[in-house]
Structures are given as C-alpha cells and as structure tokens.
C-alpha cells in the first residue's frame, strides 16, 4: 500500500515537533510528503498527490486542515479514489484525531502507518465514520467535516484567535480554559457575551422542532469530543447526532454535568429547552456564524444551513 503525507506547516504550536516529522520522513524517500503553508493551499497539495496512487493519506495538521482535506476529496473529488485517512495530532486542537485514535506523537503514528502500509492495515486499526455534509446556500461551496457548532462556538474561536496569545492559548490549554469558563457561566445562567443566545429555527428529518433563542446548537458524527465530553443523548439509529439547548432552559451545575456526560438533565423525563436526537437531516435557519470542525464561517442574516451525512470514510487508528 502507498502511504503519502500532507503537512500544514502553520498548523502546530511546536516547531520542534514539525522538525522531528520532517527529519523522520527524510529517511523514507519513497513516501511522498507534500507541505503547504496554510489550509487554503490544501487543494494544490492534493493535486500533487493525485498524480500518484494514494492508499493511505496521513494528514499532519489540526482539525481545520483535516476539514479542508475532507472537503476537497469528497466535494471536489481532488483524488481519483478515496484513500484511507490517517489524521495526525499535528495541530493546535486535534479533536477529530483524538476521536479516531491517533497517537499523541506524530512520529510514532507515522511509524505505525509505515508498518501498516507494508504489511496491510489490520481491521482493528480501521475506524469508519459518517462525514457531515454542510450546505449553506448558493454561492457557497459545500463543506465536509465531523463537527458543526453554531453561534457560541464561532464567537469563542474568533475571540481566542484574535485576542489571546497564540503560543499558550490556542491548543488544549486554551480549549480547556475556555470550556471550563463557559460551562461555569452557562450553569450559572449567563446569557451575555460569548453566551449571548442566537435565534435559530430547527427542522429535524423534515419535522419542525423548535424556534427561538438558543445557547447551543451542534451536530457531529464523532463518538467523543475534547476531554471526553459528549453532550448528545439521542437513541435513534441515524448518523447525525444533534443537540440544542434553548436560552430559557432550566440550568444548574448538576444539569450541566449530566448533559456533558451524554445524559438528559432530568432522569426519565423530557426537559423543556433541551433537545438531543440522532437524525439523517438537519435544517437550521440562523443569523449567527458557525464552525465546521475548526473552520469558521461568518454570520449572514437568514441563512439556511443543511446538514446530513451522505458519505462514510475509513480512517486509520495509530494509537
């Protein structure tokens, strides 16, 4: 099997880690290693890889880099056939790689991939995931990813990127600090600043559910988020996990902790303001910005966003 590597040189916080990956790959001249200076240059990098057969594609970058790769290969057919995808933990945040099971050391992950390419990828290393297709109107390219977050997610990442020191706060430390602060404020009933509610109209599988002000709106096909949080408790057999929390929902520390563990806030009862279901199609009408994995999309009035999982990909676990 042919292994190729795509590296986003600007994705990670550690220059030393990048140098280790580059030095390691110099010992394997048969592995095509394409480097790009930003996520925006992913199409050119994939065009180079498309000139040869690729069986396993290792993506050395963060969530945003992987999102661009998934979009290019699924929406724009950048490669002649779908390879196995192996996300490496080479970015500032690596939620997708963590869920799939990537070794914390990219060099160790590459060693595992080289062995798998030589001997064949064992079935226990294959992780299959539905991939979210996100459409949001004429003039906008279809996006693919594994996590969608509206409103507060977009504002939080924009605030982090524009305000806080990149060296220390753009990775897991920053994510942990922000997550803890926001969860505490949410549990105490805050509805200001980053937690300002957004007006959203929700349809799930063609059925109008709710409309009004929402603190959180999110969808994923992952099985865990950062820090093993998983605020989804739908029981339906469908590929898109969806959760929304209304601004007027009754909140408390105990309810917040239950939701983060994937349990409804009150045992055995439907709780007003909390909605979590597994569905095939989500349609949202919203004015706020949103994220697809780590990629932000700015606000636009009256925008309709449609989410489904029309593709499944096979990923390679390296931990």
JOLINJO-V721611 format. One record per pair of residues at least 6 apart in sequence whose C-alpha atoms are under 8 Angstrom apart, sorted by the first residue. I is the first residue (numbers start at 1). J is the second residue. D is the distance in Angstrom with one decimal. If there is no record, write none. Layout:
[[I | J | D] [I | J | D]]
This chain:
[[1 | 54 | 7.9] [1 | 55 | 5.6] [1 | 56 | 7.3] [1 | 117 | 4.8] [1 | 118 | 6.4] [1 | 120 | 6.9] [2 | 31 | 7.6] [2 | 53 | 6.9] [2 | 54 | 5.4] [2 | 55 | 5.0] [2 | 56 | 6.3] [2 | 117 | 6.4] [3 | 31 | 6.0] [3 | 32 | 7.4] [3 | 54 | 6.3] [3 | 55 | 6.1] [3 | 56 | 4.8] [3 | 57 | 6.1] [3 | 58 | 7.4] [3 | 113 | 7.7] [3 | 114 | 7.2] [3 | 117 | 6.4] [4 | 31 | 5.5] [4 | 32 | 5.0] [4 | 33 | 6.0] [4 | 49 | 7.6] [4 | 54 | 6.4] [4 | 55 | 7.9] [4 | 56 | 6.3] [4 | 57 | 5.1] [4 | 58 | 6.2] [5 | 31 | 7.3] [5 | 32 | 6.3] [5 | 33 | 4.7] [5 | 34 | 6.2] [5 | 57 | 5.8] [5 | 58 | 4.7] [5 | 59 | 6.1] [5 | 60 | 7.1] [6 | 33 | 6.0] [6 | 34 | 5.0] [6 | 35 | 5.9] [6 | 36 | 7.6] [6 | 45 | 7.2] [6 | 57 | 7.3] [6 | 58 | 6.2] [6 | 59 | 5.1] [6 | 60 | 5.9] [7 | 33 | 7.5] [7 | 34 | 6.3] [7 | 35 | 4.8] [7 | 36 | 6.2] [7 | 59 | 6.2] [7 | 60 | 4.6] [7 | 61 | 6.1] [8 | 35 | 6.0] [8 | 36 | 5.0] [8 | 37 | 5.9] [8 | 38 | 5.9] [8 | 39 | 6.6] [8 | 60 | 6.3] [8 | 61 | 5.4] [8 | 65 | 6.9] [9 | 18 | 7.5] [9 | 35 | 6.6] [9 | 36 | 6.0] [9 | 37 | 5.3] [9 | 38 | 6.9] [9 | 61 | 7.9] [10 | 37 | 5.9] [10 | 38 | 5.9] [11 | 38 | 7.5] [11 | 61 | 5.2] [11 | 62 | 6.0] [11 | 65 | 7.5] [11 | 90 | 6.7] [11 | 91 | 4.7] [11 | 92 | 6.5] [12 | 18 | 7.7] [12 | 61 | 6.7] [12 | 62 | 7.2] [12 | 90 | 5.5] [12 | 91 | 4.1] [12 | 92 | 5.2] [13 | 91 | 7.0] [13 | 92 | 5.9] [13 | 167 | 6.4] [13 | 171 | 7.6] [18 | 90 | 7.8] [20 | 107 | 7.2] [21 | 106 | 7.0] [21 | 107 | 5.8] [24 | 107 | 7.0] [25 | 31 | 7.4] [25 | 33 | 7.6] [32 | 49 | 7.7] [34 | 45 | 6.1] [34 | 48 | 7.7] [34 | 49 | 7.7] [35 | 45 | 7.1] [36 | 42 | 6.7] [36 | 45 | 6.6] [39 | 64 | 7.1] [39 | 65 | 5.4] [39 | 68 | 6.6] [40 | 68 | 7.8] [42 | 65 | 7.7] [42 | 68 | 6.7] [42 | 69 | 6.6] [42 | 72 | 8.0] [43 | 69 | 7.8] [43 | 72 | 6.6] [43 | 78 | 7.2] [46 | 69 | 8.0] [46 | 78 | 6.3] [46 | 79 | 7.1] [47 | 78 | 6.5] [47 | 79 | 7.5] [49 | 79 | 7.6] [50 | 78 | 7.0] [50 | 79 | 5.1] [50 | 80 | 6.7] [54 | 83 | 6.2] [55 | 82 | 8.0] [55 | 83 | 4.8] [55 | 84 | 6.1] [56 | 83 | 5.3] [56 | 84 | 4.6] [56 | 85 | 5.9] [56 | 86 | 7.0] [56 | 117 | 7.5] [57 | 83 | 6.3] [57 | 84 | 6.1] [57 | 85 | 5.0] [57 | 86 | 6.0] [58 | 85 | 6.0] [58 | 86 | 4.5] [58 | 87 | 5.7] [58 | 88 | 6.7] [58 | 110 | 8.0] [59 | 65 | 7.6] [59 | 66 | 6.5] [59 | 85 | 7.3] [59 | 86 | 6.1] [59 | 87 | 4.8] [59 | 88 | 5.8] [60 | 87 | 6.4] [60 | 88 | 4.9] [60 | 89 | 6.7] [60 | 90 | 5.1] [60 | 91 | 7.5] [60 | 106 | 7.7] [61 | 87 | 7.6] [61 | 88 | 6.5] [61 | 89 | 6.5] [61 | 90 | 4.3] [61 | 91 | 4.5] [62 | 88 | 7.8] [62 | 89 | 6.6] [62 | 90 | 5.7] [62 | 91 | 3.5] [62 | 92 | 6.0] [62 | 93 | 5.7] [62 | 94 | 5.2] [62 | 294 | 7.9] [63 | 91 | 7.1] [63 | 93 | 6.4] [63 | 94 | 5.4] [63 | 95 | 6.6] [63 | 96 | 6.3] [63 | 97 | 7.8] [63 | 293 | 5.7] [63 | 294 | 5.3] [64 | 293 | 6.1] [64 | 294 | 4.4] [64 | 295 | 5.4] [66 | 87 | 7.0] [66 | 145 | 7.9] [67 | 143 | 8.0] [67 | 144 | 6.4] [67 | 145 | 5.1] [67 | 146 | 7.9] [67 | 292 | 7.4] [67 | 293 | 6.3] [67 | 294 | 7.5] [67 | 295 | 7.4] [68 | 144 | 7.8] [70 | 144 | 5.8] [70 | 145 | 6.5] [71 | 142 | 7.5] [71 | 143 | 5.4] [71 | 144 | 4.7] [71 | 145 | 7.2] [72 | 78 | 5.5] [73 | 79 | 5.9] [73 | 82 | 7.3] [74 | 144 | 7.3] [74 | 311 | 7.9] [75 | 142 | 6.5] [75 | 143 | 7.2] [75 | 144 | 7.4] [83 | 314 | 8.0] [84 | 313 | 7.5] [84 | 314 | 5.5] [84 | 315 | 5.4] [84 | 316 | 6.5] [85 | 313 | 7.8] [85 | 314 | 6.5] [85 | 315 | 4.6] [85 | 316 | 6.0] [86 | 102 | 7.8] [86 | 315 | 5.6] [86 | 316 | 4.9] [86 | 317 | 6.9] [86 | 318 | 7.8] [87 | 96 | 7.7] [87 | 97 | 5.3] [87 | 102 | 6.7] [87 | 315 | 7.8] [87 | 316 | 7.8] [88 | 97 | 6.2] [88 | 102 | 6.0] [88 | 103 | 7.4] [88 | 106 | 5.7] [88 | 109 | 7.0] [89 | 97 | 6.1] [89 | 98 | 7.7] [89 | 102 | 6.6] [89 | 103 | 7.3] [89 | 104 | 6.1] [89 | 105 | 7.2] [89 | 106 | 6.1] [90 | 106 | 6.7] [91 | 171 | 7.9] [92 | 170 | 6.0] [92 | 171 | 4.2] [92 | 172 | 7.0] [93 | 170 | 7.6] [93 | 171 | 5.1] [93 | 172 | 6.1] [93 | 175 | 8.0] [95 | 225 | 6.1] [95 | 226 | 5.6] [96 | 146 | 7.2] [96 | 222 | 7.4] [96 | 225 | 7.9] [98 | 226 | 7.8] [99 | 222 | 6.6] [99 | 223 | 6.6] [99 | 224 | 5.8] [99 | 225 | 6.9] [100 | 127 | 6.5] [100 | 315 | 7.1] [100 | 316 | 7.5] [100 | 317 | 6.0] [101 | 316 | 8.0] [101 | 317 | 4.8] [101 | 318 | 6.1] [101 | 319 | 5.6] [102 | 109 | 6.7] [102 | 317 | 5.6] [102 | 318 | 4.8] [102 | 319 | 5.1] [103 | 109 | 5.3] [103 | 318 | 5.4] [103 | 319 | 4.1] [104 | 319 | 7.6] [109 | 318 | 5.2] [109 | 319 | 6.9] [112 | 318 | 6.0] [113 | 318 | 7.0] [116 | 122 | 7.2] [125 | 316 | 5.5] [125 | 317 | 4.8] [125 | 318 | 7.0] [126 | 314 | 6.3] [126 | 315 | 5.8] [126 | 316 | 4.9] [126 | 317 | 6.2] [127 | 314 | 5.7] [127 | 315 | 5.0] [127 | 316 | 6.0] [127 | 317 | 6.6] [128 | 312 | 6.8] [128 | 313 | 5.7] [128 | 314 | 4.4] [128 | 315 | 6.0] [129 | 221 | 6.8] [129 | 222 | 7.3] [129 | 312 | 5.6] [129 | 313 | 5.7] [129 | 314 | 6.6] [129 | 315 | 7.6] [130 | 146 | 7.9] [130 | 221 | 5.9] [130 | 239 | 6.4] [130 | 309 | 5.7] [130 | 310 | 7.4] [130 | 311 | 5.8] [130 | 312 | 4.2] [130 | 313 | 6.4] [131 | 144 | 6.5] [131 | 145 | 5.8] [131 | 146 | 5.5] [131 | 221 | 6.5] [131 | 309 | 5.3] [131 | 310 | 7.1] [131 | 311 | 5.6] [131 | 312 | 5.7] [131 | 313 | 7.0] [132 | 144 | 5.5] [132 | 145 | 5.3] [132 | 146 | 5.6] [132 | 147 | 7.3] [132 | 220 | 7.2] [132 | 221 | 6.9] [132 | 240 | 7.5] [132 | 307 | 6.4] [132 | 308 | 5.6] [132 | 309 | 4.5] [132 | 310 | 7.2] [132 | 311 | 7.6] [133 | 142 | 6.9] [133 | 143 | 5.9] [133 | 144 | 4.8] [133 | 145 | 6.9] [133 | 306 | 7.9] [133 | 307 | 5.6] [133 | 308 | 5.3] [133 | 309 | 5.6] [133 | 310 | 6.6] [133 | 311 | 7.9] [134 | 142 | 5.8] [134 | 143 | 5.1] [134 | 144 | 6.1] [134 | 145 | 7.9] [134 | 292 | 8.0] [134 | 305 | 6.8] [134 | 306 | 5.7] [134 | 307 | 4.7] [134 | 308 | 6.9] [135 | 141 | 7.3] [135 | 142 | 5.0] [135 | 143 | 6.6] [135 | 305 | 5.7] [135 | 306 | 5.1] [135 | 307 | 6.6] [136 | 142 | 7.4] [136 | 303 | 6.8] [136 | 304 | 5.7] [136 | 305 | 4.4] [136 | 306 | 6.3] [137 | 303 | 7.4] [137 | 304 | 6.7] [137 | 305 | 7.3] [143 | 292 | 7.6] [144 | 292 | 7.5] [145 | 292 | 5.9] [145 | 293 | 5.9] [146 | 220 | 5.5] [146 | 221 | 5.6] [146 | 222 | 6.3] [146 | 292 | 7.4] [146 | 293 | 6.3] [147 | 218 | 7.5] [147 | 219 | 5.9] [147 | 220 | 4.4] [147 | 221 | 6.8] [147 | 222 | 7.3] [147 | 291 | 7.8] [147 | 292 | 5.7] [147 | 293 | 5.0] [148 | 218 | 5.4] [148 | 219 | 5.1] [148 | 220 | 6.1] [148 | 290 | 7.2] [148 | 291 | 5.6] [148 | 292 | 4.7] [148 | 293 | 6.3] [149 | 216 | 7.8] [149 | 217 | 6.0] [149 | 218 | 4.4] [149 | 219 | 6.6] [149 | 290 | 5.6] [149 | 291 | 5.2] [149 | 292 | 6.8] [149 | 293 | 8.0] [150 | 216 | 6.9] [150 | 217 | 5.4] [150 | 218 | 6.2] [150 | 288 | 6.9] [150 | 289 | 6.2] [150 | 290 | 4.1] [150 | 291 | 6.4] [151 | 197 | 7.7] [151 | 198 | 6.4] [151 | 215 | 7.7] [151 | 216 | 7.1] [151 | 217 | 7.4] [151 | 288 | 5.3] [151 | 289 | 5.5] [151 | 290 | 5.7] [152 | 194 | 5.7] [152 | 195 | 5.9] [152 | 196 | 7.5] [152 | 215 | 7.1] [152 | 216 | 6.8] [153 | 290 | 6.7] [153 | 291 | 6.7] [154 | 289 | 5.7] [154 | 290 | 4.9] [154 | 291 | 5.7] [154 | 296 | 6.1] [154 | 297 | 7.6] [154 | 298 | 7.9] [155 | 194 | 6.0] [155 | 289 | 7.6] [156 | 178 | 8.0] [156 | 194 | 6.4] [157 | 296 | 7.8] [158 | 296 | 7.9] [160 | 169 | 7.5] [160 | 170 | 6.9] [160 | 174 | 7.9] [161 | 170 | 7.2] [164 | 170 | 7.8] [168 | 174 | 7.1] [169 | 175 | 7.4] [182 | 195 | 7.6] [183 | 256 | 7.5] [184 | 253 | 7.7] [186 | 195 | 7.4] [186 | 251 | 7.5] [187 | 251 | 5.5] [187 | 252 | 4.8] [187 | 253 | 5.1] [187 | 255 | 7.8] [187 | 256 | 6.0] [188 | 251 | 7.1] [188 | 252 | 6.4] [188 | 253 | 7.4] [189 | 251 | 6.3] [189 | 252 | 7.7] [191 | 197 | 6.4] [191 | 215 | 7.7] [191 | 247 | 7.3] [195 | 215 | 6.3] [196 | 215 | 6.9] [197 | 213 | 5.4] [197 | 214 | 5.0] [197 | 215 | 4.7] [197 | 216 | 7.9] [197 | 247 | 6.0] [198 | 212 | 7.9] [198 | 213 | 5.1] [198 | 214 | 5.3] [198 | 215 | 6.6] [198 | 286 | 7.6] [198 | 287 | 7.5] [198 | 288 | 6.6] [199 | 211 | 7.2] [199 | 212 | 5.2] [199 | 213 | 4.4] [199 | 214 | 6.3] [199 | 286 | 6.2] [199 | 287 | 7.1] [200 | 211 | 5.6] [200 | 212 | 5.7] [200 | 213 | 6.3] [200 | 214 | 6.6] [200 | 284 | 6.5] [200 | 285 | 5.6] [200 | 286 | 4.8] [200 | 287 | 7.6] [201 | 209 | 7.9] [201 | 210 | 6.1] [201 | 211 | 4.2] [201 | 212 | 6.7] [201 | 284 | 5.5] [201 | 285 | 5.0] [201 | 286 | 6.7] [202 | 208 | 6.1] [202 | 209 | 5.6] [202 | 210 | 5.5] [202 | 211 | 6.1] [202 | 282 | 7.4] [202 | 283 | 6.0] [202 | 284 | 4.9] [202 | 285 | 6.8] [203 | 209 | 5.5] [203 | 210 | 7.5] [203 | 282 | 5.9] [203 | 283 | 5.0] [203 | 284 | 6.4] [204 | 279 | 6.6] [204 | 280 | 7.8] [204 | 281 | 5.9] [204 | 282 | 4.8] [204 | 283 | 6.5] [205 | 279 | 6.3] [205 | 280 | 6.1] [205 | 281 | 4.8] [205 | 282 | 6.3] [206 | 281 | 7.3] [206 | 282 | 7.9] [206 | 283 | 7.9] [212 | 246 | 7.5] [213 | 246 | 5.9] [213 | 247 | 5.5] [213 | 248 | 7.9] [214 | 244 | 7.0] [214 | 245 | 5.7] [214 | 246 | 4.0] [214 | 247 | 4.8] [215 | 244 | 7.6] [215 | 245 | 5.7] [215 | 246 | 5.6] [215 | 247 | 5.2] [216 | 243 | 7.6] [216 | 244 | 5.3] [216 | 245 | 5.1] [216 | 246 | 7.1] [217 | 242 | 7.7] [217 | 243 | 6.0] [217 | 244 | 4.4] [217 | 245 | 6.7] [218 | 242 | 5.8] [218 | 243 | 5.5] [218 | 244 | 6.5] [219 | 240 | 6.5] [219 | 241 | 5.3] [219 | 242 | 4.3] [219 | 243 | 6.5] [220 | 240 | 5.9] [220 | 241 | 5.3] [220 | 242 | 6.7] [221 | 239 | 6.3] [221 | 240 | 5.5] [221 | 241 | 6.1] [223 | 230 | 7.5] [224 | 230 | 5.4] [229 | 260 | 5.5] [229 | 261 | 6.1] [229 | 262 | 7.9] [230 | 259 | 7.8] [230 | 260 | 5.5] [230 | 261 | 5.6] [230 | 262 | 5.3] [231 | 243 | 7.2] [231 | 259 | 5.1] [231 | 260 | 4.5] [231 | 261 | 6.0] [231 | 262 | 4.5] [231 | 263 | 7.3] [232 | 241 | 6.6] [232 | 242 | 6.8] [232 | 243 | 6.0] [232 | 259 | 7.4] [232 | 260 | 7.9] [232 | 262 | 4.8] [232 | 263 | 7.3] [232 | 276 | 5.9] [232 | 277 | 7.4] [233 | 262 | 4.9] [233 | 263 | 5.6] [233 | 264 | 6.6] [233 | 276 | 5.8] [233 | 277 | 6.8] [234 | 241 | 7.1] [234 | 242 | 7.8] [234 | 276 | 5.2] [234 | 277 | 4.0] [234 | 278 | 5.1] [235 | 277 | 6.8] [235 | 278 | 6.5] [236 | 277 | 6.7] [236 | 278 | 5.1] [236 | 279 | 7.0] [237 | 278 | 6.6] [237 | 279 | 7.6] [238 | 278 | 5.2] [238 | 279 | 4.9] [238 | 280 | 5.6] [239 | 278 | 6.6] [239 | 279 | 6.4] [239 | 280 | 6.1] [239 | 309 | 6.4] [240 | 278 | 5.4] [240 | 279 | 5.2] [240 | 280 | 5.8] [240 | 281 | 7.5] [240 | 308 | 6.7] [240 | 309 | 6.5] [241 | 276 | 7.5] [241 | 277 | 6.1] [241 | 278 | 4.5] [241 | 279 | 6.5] [242 | 275 | 8.0] [242 | 276 | 5.5] [242 | 277 | 5.4] [242 | 278 | 6.0] [242 | 279 | 7.3] [243 | 274 | 7.6] [243 | 275 | 5.5] [243 | 276 | 4.2] [243 | 277 | 6.6] [244 | 273 | 7.9] [244 | 274 | 6.2] [244 | 275 | 5.2] [244 | 276 | 6.5] [245 | 273 | 5.6] [245 | 274 | 4.9] [245 | 275 | 6.4] [246 | 273 | 4.7] [246 | 274 | 6.5] [247 | 273 | 7.5] [248 | 273 | 6.5] [249 | 272 | 6.3] [249 | 273 | 4.4] [249 | 274 | 6.7] [250 | 272 | 7.8] [250 | 273 | 7.4] [254 | 265 | 7.7] [255 | 264 | 7.8] [255 | 265 | 4.5] [255 | 266 | 7.2] [256 | 265 | 7.2] [258 | 264 | 6.4] [258 | 265 | 5.6] [259 | 265 | 5.9] [264 | 270 | 7.7] [264 | 271 | 7.6] [264 | 274 | 7.7] [265 | 271 | 6.9] [265 | 274 | 8.0] [280 | 308 | 5.8] [280 | 309 | 6.9] [281 | 306 | 7.2] [281 | 307 | 5.8] [281 | 308 | 4.8] [281 | 309 | 7.9] [282 | 306 | 5.7] [282 | 307 | 5.0] [282 | 308 | 6.4] [283 | 304 | 6.9] [283 | 305 | 5.7] [283 | 306 | 4.5] [283 | 307 | 6.4] [284 | 304 | 5.6] [284 | 305 | 5.1] [284 | 306 | 6.5] [285 | 302 | 6.1] [285 | 303 | 5.6] [285 | 304 | 4.4] [285 | 305 | 6.4] [286 | 300 | 7.9] [286 | 301 | 7.0] [286 | 302 | 5.6] [286 | 303 | 5.5] [286 | 304 | 6.5] [286 | 305 | 7.8] [287 | 299 | 5.7] [287 | 300 | 5.2] [287 | 301 | 4.4] [287 | 302 | 5.3] [287 | 303 | 6.0] [288 | 298 | 7.3] [288 | 299 | 4.4] [288 | 300 | 6.5] [288 | 301 | 7.5] [289 | 296 | 7.3] [289 | 297 | 5.6] [289 | 298 | 4.5] [289 | 299 | 3.8] [289 | 300 | 7.1] [290 | 296 | 5.9] [290 | 297 | 5.4] [290 | 298 | 6.8] [290 | 299 | 7.4] [291 | 297 | 6.0]]
